[in-house]
Amino acid sequence: MTARATTRPHRWDRTAPELTGAPDADAAALRSFTAAGEDLLAALPAKPDRTPDQQNTADEIHRRCRGLRAEFLRGHVDRVHTELTDGRSRSVRLAELAGAAAERFPGLVPTAAQLADERRHPQRDKEGREIDQGLFFGALLAAPQAAAHVVASMLRPTARARAALPAFRRTGVAELGCVHLERQGDTAFLTVRNLHCLNAEDDPSVDDMETAVDLVLLDEACRVGVVRGGHMTHPRYLGRRVFSAGINLKDLHRGRISFVDFLLRREIGYINKILRGLRTDHDETVEKPWVAAVDTFAIGGGAQLLLVFDSVVAATDSYVSLPAAKEGIVPGAANLRLSRAVGPRIARQMILGGAVIEATDPRAALLADRLVAPDAMEDTIAETAEQLSAPAVVANRRMLNLAEEPPASFNAYMAEFAVQQSRRAYSPDVLAKVARVAAKPSTT
């Protein structure tokens, strides 16, 4: 990369053009205006070296460019999506959709090169270009036809799962990075082993989980899926199972938690597949019941997961918490789902107040179907999986999920989530908090 100039650039005094409603003319206006903004950004020092005045200039450039992007999307979002998917004839995954938009509509979303450059920096030193991806996907998910196509595309099996399926059908075992998948009888056990971070979630783990979920749904011999944490190597939890420590905050500080491949893909990918099933090449939906087995704790993203499972078995020495508001981010789709499970007051206590729900707390019965002694977990999981293998379970879970969370409600929620979460990931309070977490000595 060429060195950035360190001289102070001129103020950003360019006025955003008036869009006419003509798609090609508006795309050209967007391209020209954002290119001028990029030229001025390139004249600034790198973000850590900017003076407050220079950072104010950068903020103003981003603000005006984002305003024009939002205006362009308001007028042309359906046409944009139609062009990117060949008239909605192709299923296009989130990352591919964002990449295609960067090429077809320059200035609308960050390019691959810009994202690669961002990836080199810790979160606090980035330009925050993923906010533009949040605006883009927020607009797509707010447009009913585009949203339905985007979400349906993400319910297709991944290429990685398709490639791994023959071997899994044959052996009943798949090693998928931090997920060990094993079929025992007609039950598939997904054991999460992201050991270096107490089963916290990161970009690779989301890919591993989606692959594992796909394999369970694609394999005809599997009738029920069980998700459980593996045995830890952490000194404090040595030999104990842990369900999930939520998002990996140290990876967030390092800039390794991506908006598209983690924050958005996680919700619209594997979690939505657990809830709604998988779309086959014949446009059929394959659903199966799922059991969550909670050992020790389910924090943050782990607690979010419980809300889409058909049955939750938890050990009596475990606890659940959703500290996202304290961390400064939005807890996935928990704001959509938690009130249905525990009621609005307890939902606010957990999300806004960070309440920790111990298994001995009466409120825990609203989050778990069975609370059992740790040494009874194995038998209880097996009993629960057997109950859920009854023939009519799939049809009834589908109707329950449809009544509780219609697809249109989920799409509308995710539209706002895309915008809010992308902004929160770059807010000053979040950057300060993740920096403090990263500064703590490693205990893994």
C-alpha positions as CSV (number, residue, x, y, z in Angstrom):
1,M,0.0,0.0,0.0
2,T,1.2,3.6,-0.7
3,A,1.9,5.7,2.3
4,R,-0.9,8.1,3.3
5,A,-0.3,11.8,3.2
6,T,0.0,13.4,6.6
7,T,-0.9,16.9,5.6
8,R,-4.3,18.1,6.6
9,P,-6.8,17.7,3.7
10,H,-9.4,20.2,2.8
11,R,-12.8,20.1,4.5
12,W,-15.4,17.9,3.0
13,D,-17.6,20.6,1.5
14,R,-19.2,18.7,-1.3
15,T,-23.0,18.5,-1.3
16,A,-24.6,15.2,-2.0
17,P,-26.3,15.1,-5.4
18,E,-30.0,15.0,-5.9
19,L,-31.0,11.5,-7.0
20,T,-33.5,11.5,-9.9
21,G,-35.1,8.0,-9.6
22,A,-33.4,6.8,-12.8
23,P,-31.4,3.7,-11.7
24,D,-28.4,4.1,-14.0
25,A,-28.1,7.9,-13.4
26,D,-28.4,7.5,-9.6
27,A,-25.8,4.7,-9.6
28,A,-23.4,7.0,-11.5
29,A,-24.1,9.8,-9.0
30,L,-23.5,7.5,-6.1
31,R,-20.2,6.2,-7.6
32,S,-18.9,9.7,-8.3
33,F,-19.8,11.1,-4.9
34,T,-18.4,8.2,-2.9
35,A,-15.2,8.2,-5.0
36,A,-14.6,11.8,-4.1
37,G,-15.1,10.9,-0.5
38,E,-12.6,8.0,-0.7
39,D,-10.0,10.3,-2.3
40,L,-10.3,12.7,0.7
41,L,-10.1,9.8,3.1
42,A,-7.0,8.5,1.4
43,A,-5.4,11.9,2.0
44,L,-5.9,11.5,5.8
45,P,-3.5,9.7,8.0
46,A,-4.4,6.2,9.2
47,K,-7.1,6.4,11.9
48,P,-4.8,5.9,14.9
49,D,-2.7,8.8,13.8
50,R,-5.4,11.4,13.1
51,T,-6.0,14.5,15.0
52,P,-9.5,15.1,16.4
53,D,-10.1,17.6,13.6
54,Q,-9.0,15.0,11.0
55,Q,-11.2,12.4,12.5
56,N,-14.1,14.8,12.4
57,T,-13.5,15.2,8.7
58,A,-13.5,11.4,8.2
59,D,-16.7,11.1,10.2
60,E,-18.3,13.8,8.0
61,I,-17.2,12.0,4.8
62,H,-18.7,8.7,6.1
63,R,-21.9,10.4,7.3
64,R,-22.6,12.1,3.9
65,C,-21.7,9.0,1.9
66,R,-23.9,6.8,4.0
67,G,-26.8,9.2,3.7
68,L,-26.5,9.0,-0.1
69,R,-26.2,5.2,0.0
70,A,-29.4,5.0,2.2
71,E,-31.2,7.3,-0.2
72,F,-30.1,5.2,-3.2
73,L,-31.3,2.0,-1.6
74,R,-34.6,3.5,-0.6
75,G,-35.3,4.1,-4.3
76,H,-33.7,1.1,-5.9
77,V,-33.3,-1.8,-3.4
78,D,-35.6,-4.2,-5.3
79,R,-33.8,-3.5,-8.6
80,V,-30.4,-3.9,-6.9
81,H,-31.4,-7.3,-5.5
82,T,-32.9,-8.4,-8.8
83,E,-29.8,-7.6,-10.7
84,L,-27.5,-9.3,-8.2
85,T,-29.5,-12.5,-8.3
86,D,-30.4,-12.7,-12.0
87,G,-34.0,-11.9,-11.4
88,R,-34.1,-13.9,-8.2
89,S,-33.4,-17.0,-10.1
90,R,-30.2,-17.8,-8.1
91,S,-29.7,-18.5,-4.4
92,V,-26.9,-16.2,-3.3
93,R,-25.4,-16.3,0.1
94,L,-24.7,-13.1,2.2
95,A,-21.0,-12.8,1.5
96,E,-21.4,-13.4,-2.2
97,L,-24.3,-10.9,-2.3
98,A,-22.2,-8.2,-0.7
99,G,-19.3,-8.9,-3.0
100,A,-21.4,-8.8,-6.1
101,A,-23.0,-5.5,-4.9
102,A,-19.5,-3.9,-4.5
103,E,-18.7,-4.8,-8.1
104,R,-22.0,-4.0,-9.8
105,F,-22.7,-0.8,-7.8
106,P,-19.4,0.9,-6.9
107,G,-19.6,2.9,-3.8
108,L,-22.6,1.1,-2.3
109,V,-20.7,-1.3,-0.1
110,P,-17.0,-1.8,0.7
111,T,-14.9,-3.7,-1.8
112,A,-13.0,-6.9,-1.0
113,A,-9.8,-4.9,-0.9
114,Q,-11.3,-2.4,1.6
115,L,-12.5,-5.2,3.8
116,A,-9.2,-7.0,3.7
117,D,-7.5,-3.8,4.7
118,E,-9.9,-3.4,7.6
119,R,-9.3,-6.9,8.7
120,R,-5.6,-6.0,9.3
121,H,-6.6,-3.6,12.1
122,P,-8.1,-4.0,15.6
123,Q,-11.7,-2.9,15.8
124,R,-10.9,0.6,17.2
125,D,-8.6,1.4,14.3
126,K,-11.0,0.5,11.5
127,E,-13.0,2.9,9.3
128,G,-16.1,1.1,10.2
129,R,-16.9,0.1,6.6
130,E,-19.1,-2.8,7.8
131,I,-21.6,-0.2,8.8
132,D,-22.2,0.2,5.0
133,Q,-22.9,-3.5,4.8
134,G,-25.4,-3.1,7.6
135,L,-27.2,-0.4,5.7
136,F,-27.2,-2.6,2.6
137,F,-28.6,-5.7,4.3
138,G,-31.0,-3.6,6.4
139,A,-32.5,-2.3,3.2
140,L,-32.7,-5.8,1.5
141,L,-34.3,-7.3,4.6
142,A,-36.8,-4.5,4.9
143,A,-38.0,-5.1,1.3
144,P,-40.4,-8.1,1.5
145,Q,-39.5,-9.9,-1.8
146,A,-35.8,-9.3,-1.4
147,A,-35.9,-10.4,2.2
148,A,-37.8,-13.6,1.4
149,H,-35.2,-14.5,-1.2
150,V,-32.2,-13.6,0.9
151,V,-33.4,-15.7,3.9
152,A,-34.5,-18.6,1.7
153,S,-31.0,-18.6,0.0
154,M,-29.4,-18.9,3.4
155,L,-31.5,-21.9,4.2
156,R,-29.8,-23.9,1.4
157,P,-27.1,-26.3,2.5
158,T,-23.5,-24.9,2.2
159,A,-21.0,-26.2,-0.3
160,R,-18.9,-27.5,2.6
161,A,-21.7,-29.6,3.9
162,R,-22.6,-31.0,0.5
163,A,-18.9,-32.1,0.1
164,A,-18.8,-33.7,3.6
165,L,-22.2,-35.4,3.4
166,P,-21.2,-38.7,1.6
167,A,-18.6,-39.5,4.3
168,F,-20.9,-38.6,7.1
169,R,-23.6,-40.8,5.8
170,R,-21.2,-43.6,5.5
171,T,-19.3,-43.2,8.9
172,G,-21.7,-41.2,11.1
173,V,-18.8,-39.1,12.2
174,A,-17.5,-35.7,11.0
175,E,-14.7,-33.6,12.5
176,L,-15.5,-30.0,11.6
177,G,-12.9,-27.7,13.2
178,C,-14.4,-26.9,16.6
179,V,-17.4,-29.2,16.2
180,H,-17.4,-32.9,16.6
181,L,-20.5,-34.5,15.0
182,E,-21.4,-38.1,15.7
183,R,-24.6,-40.0,14.9
184,Q,-25.6,-42.5,17.7
185,G,-28.6,-44.5,16.6
186,D,-30.9,-41.9,15.1
187,T,-29.6,-39.0,17.2
188,A,-26.9,-36.7,16.0
189,F,-24.7,-35.2,18.7
190,L,-23.0,-31.8,17.9
191,T,-20.2,-31.4,20.5
192,V,-18.7,-27.9,20.5
193,R,-15.0,-27.9,21.2
194,N,-13.8,-24.3,20.8
195,L,-11.6,-25.0,23.8
196,H,-9.2,-22.0,23.6
197,C,-12.1,-19.6,24.5
198,L,-14.6,-21.7,26.6
199,N,-16.7,-22.3,23.5
200,A,-17.1,-18.7,22.7
201,E,-18.2,-18.1,19.1
202,D,-16.0,-16.7,16.4
203,D,-16.0,-16.6,12.6
204,P,-14.7,-20.2,12.1
205,S,-17.1,-21.6,14.7
206,V,-20.1,-20.2,12.9
207,D,-19.0,-21.9,9.7
208,D,-18.4,-25.2,11.6
209,M,-21.8,-25.0,13.3
210,E,-23.7,-24.3,10.0
211,T,-21.9,-27.2,8.3
212,A,-22.8,-29.5,11.2
213,V,-26.4,-28.4,11.3
214,D,-26.6,-29.0,7.5
215,L,-25.3,-32.5,7.8
216,V,-27.8,-33.4,10.5
217,L,-30.7,-32.1,8.4
218,L,-29.4,-33.7,5.2
219,D,-28.6,-37.1,6.6
220,E,-31.8,-39.3,6.5
221,A,-30.5,-41.5,9.4
222,C,-30.6,-38.6,11.8
223,R,-34.0,-37.8,13.4
224,V,-33.0,-35.6,16.3
225,G,-30.1,-33.2,16.8
226,V,-28.4,-32.5,20.2
227,V,-26.0,-29.6,20.8
228,R,-23.7,-29.8,23.8
229,G,-20.5,-28.3,24.9
230,G,-17.3,-30.4,25.1
231,H,-15.0,-31.0,28.1
232,M,-12.8,-28.0,28.8
233,T,-9.0,-27.7,29.1
234,H,-9.2,-24.3,30.9
235,P,-7.7,-24.6,34.4
236,R,-10.8,-23.3,36.1
237,Y,-13.1,-25.6,34.3
238,L,-10.8,-28.5,33.6
239,G,-12.7,-31.6,32.6
240,R,-16.1,-29.9,32.8
241,R,-18.4,-29.4,30.0
242,V,-19.3,-25.8,29.0
243,F,-22.2,-24.9,26.7
244,S,-21.1,-21.5,25.5
245,A,-19.3,-18.3,26.6
246,G,-21.0,-16.2,23.9
247,I,-19.2,-14.0,21.4
248,N,-15.4,-14.0,21.6
249,L,-14.7,-10.5,22.8
250,K,-11.0,-10.7,22.3
251,D,-11.6,-11.6,18.6
252,L,-14.0,-8.6,18.5
253,H,-11.2,-6.3,19.8
254,R,-8.7,-7.7,17.3
255,G,-11.1,-7.0,14.5
256,R,-11.7,-10.7,13.7
257,I,-15.5,-10.8,14.2
258,S,-17.0,-9.9,10.9
259,F,-20.4,-8.4,10.3
260,V,-21.4,-10.6,7.4
261,D,-19.7,-13.9,8.2
262,F,-20.5,-13.8,11.9
263,L,-23.0,-11.3,13.2
264,L,-25.4,-11.7,10.2
265,R,-24.7,-15.2,9.0
266,R,-25.0,-16.6,12.5
267,E,-28.7,-15.5,12.8
268,I,-29.8,-16.1,9.2
269,G,-27.7,-19.2,8.7
270,Y,-27.3,-22.0,11.2
271,I,-29.6,-20.6,14.0
272,N,-32.4,-20.1,11.5
273,K,-31.9,-23.5,10.0
274,I,-32.3,-25.1,13.5
275,L,-35.6,-23.2,13.8
276,R,-37.0,-23.4,10.3
277,G,-35.2,-26.3,8.6
278,L,-33.2,-26.6,5.4
279,R,-34.3,-25.9,1.9
280,T,-33.5,-28.6,-0.6
281,D,-32.7,-28.3,-4.3
282,H,-36.3,-29.3,-4.9
283,D,-37.5,-26.4,-2.7
284,E,-38.7,-28.7,0.0
285,T,-38.1,-28.0,3.6
286,V,-36.4,-30.6,5.8
287,E,-36.9,-30.0,9.6
288,K,-35.8,-32.0,12.6
289,P,-36.3,-31.5,16.3
290,W,-33.3,-30.2,18.4
291,V,-32.2,-30.5,22.0
292,A,-29.8,-28.2,23.8
293,A,-27.9,-29.6,26.7
294,V,-26.6,-26.9,29.0
295,D,-23.6,-27.6,31.3
296,T,-22.0,-24.9,33.5
297,F,-23.2,-21.8,31.6
298,A,-24.9,-20.5,28.5
299,I,-23.7,-16.9,28.3
300,G,-24.7,-14.4,25.6
301,G,-24.9,-16.1,22.3
302,G,-25.3,-19.4,24.1
303,A,-28.4,-18.1,25.9
304,Q,-29.7,-16.9,22.5
305,L,-29.4,-20.4,21.1
306,L,-31.7,-21.9,23.7
307,L,-34.6,-19.9,22.3
308,V,-34.8,-21.9,19.1
309,F,-34.5,-25.4,20.5
310,D,-37.5,-27.7,21.0
311,S,-36.2,-28.9,24.3
312,V,-33.6,-27.6,26.8
313,V,-32.0,-29.9,29.4
314,A,-29.9,-28.0,31.9
315,A,-27.7,-29.1,34.8
316,T,-28.7,-27.8,38.2
317,D,-25.3,-26.2,38.7
318,S,-25.5,-24.2,35.5
319,Y,-26.7,-20.6,34.7
320,V,-27.8,-18.5,31.8
321,S,-27.1,-14.8,31.1
322,L,-27.5,-12.2,28.3
323,P,-24.9,-9.5,29.0
324,A,-25.1,-8.0,25.5
325,A,-26.4,-4.6,26.7
326,K,-23.5,-4.3,29.1
327,E,-21.2,-5.3,26.3
328,G,-22.9,-2.7,24.1
329,I,-24.2,-4.9,21.4
330,V,-27.5,-6.4,20.4
331,P,-28.0,-10.0,21.5
332,G,-28.9,-11.5,18.1
333,A,-32.6,-12.3,17.8
334,A,-33.0,-12.6,21.6
335,N,-34.9,-9.3,21.7
336,L,-37.4,-10.9,19.3
337,R,-37.7,-14.2,21.1
338,L,-37.0,-13.9,24.8
339,S,-40.2,-12.3,25.8
340,R,-42.2,-15.2,24.4
341,A,-40.2,-17.5,26.7
342,V,-40.0,-15.6,29.9
343,G,-42.3,-12.6,29.6
344,P,-41.4,-9.0,29.0
345,R,-40.4,-8.1,32.5
346,I,-37.8,-10.9,32.9
347,A,-36.7,-10.3,29.3
348,R,-35.8,-6.7,30.2
349,Q,-34.1,-7.9,33.4
350,M,-31.9,-10.1,31.4
351,I,-31.2,-8.0,28.3
352,L,-31.2,-4.5,29.8
353,G,-30.1,-5.4,33.3
354,G,-27.8,-8.4,32.7
355,A,-29.7,-10.6,35.2
356,V,-28.0,-14.0,35.7
357,I,-30.5,-16.8,35.9
358,E,-29.1,-19.7,38.1
359,A,-30.7,-23.1,37.6
360,T,-31.9,-22.9,41.2
361,D,-33.8,-19.7,40.3
362,P,-37.6,-20.2,39.7
363,R,-37.2,-18.2,36.5
364,A,-34.9,-21.0,35.1
365,A,-38.0,-23.2,34.5
366,L,-38.9,-20.7,31.8
367,L,-35.7,-21.2,29.9
368,A,-35.2,-25.0,30.4
369,D,-37.6,-27.8,30.1
370,R,-35.8,-30.1,32.4
371,L,-33.4,-29.2,35.2
372,V,-31.4,-32.2,36.4
373,A,-28.4,-33.1,38.5
374,P,-25.2,-33.1,36.5
375,D,-24.8,-36.8,36.8
376,A,-28.3,-37.3,35.3
377,M,-27.6,-35.3,32.1
378,E,-26.7,-38.2,29.9
379,D,-29.8,-40.2,30.6
380,T,-32.1,-37.2,30.5
381,I,-30.7,-36.1,27.1
382,A,-31.3,-39.6,25.7
383,E,-34.8,-39.6,27.0
384,T,-35.6,-36.2,25.6
385,A,-34.2,-37.1,22.2
386,E,-36.3,-40.3,22.1
387,Q,-39.5,-38.3,23.0
388,L,-38.8,-35.8,20.2
389,S,-38.3,-38.6,17.6
390,A,-42.0,-39.3,17.6
391,P,-43.5,-39.0,14.0
392,A,-45.8,-36.1,14.6
393,V,-43.2,-33.9,16.3
394,V,-41.8,-32.3,13.1
395,A,-45.2,-31.2,11.8
396,N,-46.2,-29.8,15.1
397,R,-42.9,-27.9,15.7
398,R,-43.3,-26.4,12.3
399,M,-46.8,-25.1,13.2
400,L,-45.7,-23.8,16.6
401,N,-42.7,-21.9,15.1
402,L,-45.0,-20.5,12.4
403,A,-47.4,-19.2,14.9
404,E,-44.8,-17.9,17.3
405,E,-42.5,-16.3,14.8
406,P,-43.8,-15.8,11.2
407,P,-41.1,-15.4,8.6
408,A,-42.1,-11.8,7.9
409,S,-41.6,-10.9,11.6
410,F,-38.2,-12.4,11.6
411,N,-37.2,-10.6,8.4
412,A,-38.4,-7.3,9.7
413,Y,-36.5,-7.8,12.9
414,M,-33.3,-8.7,11.0
415,A,-33.6,-5.6,8.9
416,E,-33.3,-3.4,11.9
417,F,-30.8,-5.7,13.5
418,A,-28.5,-5.4,10.5
419,V,-28.4,-1.6,10.9
420,Q,-28.2,-1.4,14.7
421,Q,-25.7,-4.2,15.2
422,S,-23.3,-2.9,12.5
423,R,-23.3,0.5,14.2
424,R,-23.0,-0.8,17.7
425,A,-19.9,-2.8,16.8
426,Y,-18.1,0.5,16.1
427,S,-19.6,2.6,18.9
428,P,-17.1,4.2,21.3
429,D,-18.5,2.4,24.4
430,V,-18.1,-1.0,22.7
431,L,-14.6,-0.2,21.5
432,A,-13.6,0.8,25.0
433,K,-15.1,-2.3,26.6
434,V,-13.5,-4.8,24.2
435,A,-10.2,-3.1,24.6
436,R,-10.4,-3.6,28.4
437,V,-11.3,-7.3,27.8
438,A,-8.3,-7.7,25.5
439,A,-6.0,-6.1,28.0
440,K,-6.8,-8.7,30.7
441,P,-4.2,-11.5,31.0
442,S,-5.2,-14.7,29.2
443,T,-6.7,-17.4,31.4
444,T,-7.0,-20.0,28.7
